[in-house]
Amino acid sequence: MILYSWNVNGIRAATKKGFADWLQKVSPDVVCLQEVKAEEHQVPQEVLDVAGYHLEWNSATRKGYSGVATFSKKKPKAVHRGMGIERFDTEGRILHHEFAKFDLFNVYFPNGTSGPERLQYKMEFYDAFLQHCEDLRSEGKKLIICGDVNTAHQAIDLKNPKQNAKNSGFLPEERAWVDKFVEHGYVDTFRKLHPEEPDHYSWWTYRADARARNIGWRIDYFFVTEDLVSKVQDAFITPEVMGSDHCPIGLKLK
């Protein structure tokens, strides 16, 4: 089973840059998209024409902002939008899918770069999400969590850690939350399989030719609960795929 996660930075913009062709060519079992910036009725027809996918959507209340979407070849048993907390759920950041052998979260975590209030919102979202996941695990759920976490965990996960130590996305409190998440038994699949490999990134600023120079950040993740680690065959990043300031990341399960 192949799963992908991709912050497309606008599905309409990404479609103009070849998203539908990529989806048809790669043909994964599941694709989780973040920052779709559109409502379901605004999805380009050429995307809908890619055969064989069931589509789930969660838009933000605010037009052209945030939003997540999931394409899956097998229809989930159930789908939940958000986590039952209105001030987070209005931003359309979570799709929770129940499948037969695991639950899948497609999450677009908040960005904290616009100021102290937004950083506080991000940290409160982080804590609420961890609690939500822990509640589900207490019911016996096995979880896969993917998406744009908007934080590079360790120095190996971005090109210039020292220069970014005071910037949101690499702040001590943000990194400490990822530490806490991992300590609770959520395994960063890419780092599990590639523990010491540097220069693997999933986001690059559009400025200063950063992508061509590979001056990037790894802020997109696939986490699995410890009871699914034995099922992980591969976790990978595909920086050669264009269409957004992020690239797709993948997970292969047996």
N, C-alpha and C positions, 0 to 999 in steps of 0.2 A: 504494500500500500504506500503510495507516494502522496505526501501533503506538501503544499507550498503556502508561504505567507509573503505578502507583498504590500507595502505602503505605496499605492499607485499615485498619490498626490493628485487626485482628480481622475476618475475613471474616464471621463470624456476626453481629457487631455491625453491620458495614457493610450486610449484607443486610437487617437490620431497618430500615435507613435508605435503602433503595432501590437497592442495588448491582445486583440482577438486572434491575431496570427500566432502569437506566443502560446495562448491557451490551447489552440487547436493542435499545434505542433507538439507541445509537451504532454498534453492530455493527462494531467494528474488526477488522482481520485478526489482530492479536495484542494481548493484554492481559497485561502482566507485573505481578503483585501481590506486594507485600512485607508482612511482618509479619502473615501470615494467622492466626497463633495457633491453628492447628487442624491436625488430621490429615485426610487426604483423605476418610475415611469420615464426617467430621463436617461436610462441606460441606452447607449447606442445599439441600434438594431443588429449591427454586425457582431456584437458581443452575444446578444441573445440567440443569434443564428448558429453559434457553436453548439452542435448537437450533444445531447447526453447529460446535461447538467440540470440539477435542481438548484434554484437560486433562493437564498434567504437574504434579507436586507434589514438594516437598522439605521435610519437616517437621524440626524440631529434636528431639533426643532428649528434652529437657525438655518436659513437657506445657504447652500453652497459651502457648508462647514462640516468638518469631521465626517462621521459615518463609516460603517463597516458593512461588508457584504461577503457572503460565502457561497461558492459554487461547489456542489458535491454530486458525484455520480450516484451515490446512494442517499435516498431521502432520510434525514434523521428521524428518530422515533418521536422526538419533541424538540422544540426550539424555544429559548427564552431570550428576551431582549432586555439587557441591563441586569442589574442585581437588586432591584427593588428599592433604590435610593434615588429619589426624584432629581436632586441637584446634579447627580452624575448621569442618570439615565436620559435626561433631556439632550445630552450631547451625542447620543447615538454611538457609544464607544464599545459596546459589548454585544456579541452574539454567542450564546451558549447552546451547543448542540448535543443532544443525547444520542449516541450510537450504541450498538449492541455491546461492545466490549470496552468502551471508554466514553468519556464526555470530552468534547472539544470546545475550548474557548478561543474565539477570535476577538482580540482586544487592541484598541488604539488608545494607549495610555496618554494622559495629558502631557503637554509640553509646558515647562516651567520658565521659559526664557523671557516672558513679557513682563515680569515683575514679581514682587514678594507675594501679592495676593494669589497670583496664578501658581506660584511655586507651592504655596500652602495648600491650594486646591489639589495639586498633583500629589502631594504627600498624603493628604487625606484620602484621595482615591486609591493610592497604593495600599494603605492600611485597610480600607474597606474591602478591597478586592482580595487581599490575603485572608481576611476573616471569612469572606464568602466562600473561598476555595476550601478553607479548613472545615467549614460547616458541611460542605458536600463530601469531603473525605471522611468525615465522621459518620456519614451514611453509607460508606463503603465504595464511594465513587473513585474510579481511576481517571486521572485528568491529563489532558494535553492542553497546554496554554501557549498560544502563539500570537505574535503581533509586534508592533512597534512599541517598545517599552520606554523609549525616549531617555534612556540612561545607558552609558557605557559602564560596565561593571568594574573592570580592572584596567590598569595602565596598558596592558597588552591589547585592549579593545579600542584604542584610538591612537592616531598617529602622534599627536602632540599632547600628552597628558599633563605635563607641567604647565604649559601655556593655558590649559583649560581647567585648571584646578578650582577656579572661582566662577566658572560658568555653569549654568544649569545644564544638566545632561552628564556632568561629571563632578557634581558637588558631593562633599562627604556624606551628607544626609541621604542623598539619592542612592549613592553606592552602598550605604549601610542598609538601606531597605532591600536592595538586591541580595546583599549578604544574608539578611534575615529570611528572605524568601527561599534562598537555597538551603539555609540551615533547617528550614521547616520540611525539607524533603522534596523540593522541586528542582529537578536536575537540568542544568543548561546543557542540552544535548550536543551542541557544537563544541563547547569547551570540554565536555566529557571525552569526546573522540579526538580532539585536537588541542590537548592541554597546554602546549608550549608554543604553538605556531602563531607568529605575529603577522601583521599586515593583512588580516582578513576583516574586511569592513562591509557594511551594508548600506551606509548613507554617506554622501559626500555633498558639501555645499556646492551650489552652482558657481560660486565665486572662485577666482584665481586658478581656474583650470584644475580644481582639486581632484576631480575624478581621474583625469588622465595621469595625474601625478600620484594617485592613490593616497591622498591625504584625507582619510575618512574616519568614520566611527562605526563600531558594531553595536547597534542599538535595537536590532530586530532579532527575536529569539524564538526558539521552540524549547519550552520546558515540558518535562514529563514528570509525573510522580514516580517515586522510586519503584513502585510495583509494575511499572511499564518499561523500565530501563532494559530489561532483558529482551524486549521486543524491538529495540532500536538497532537497525542495521547500518544506517548512515545518517549524518546530518551535514548539510552543505550550504554553501553560499554561491550564488551565480552572478558575479559582478559584470560579466560580459553582456547580460541582458539589460538593454536600455529601455527608456520609456518613463522614467521617474528619477528623482534624486535619490531614491532608494533602489536596491535591486532585490529580486526574489531570494528567499532562503527556503531550504527544503528539509524534509524529514522522510526517511524511508523506514517503514515498519514491516516486520514479518508477522 
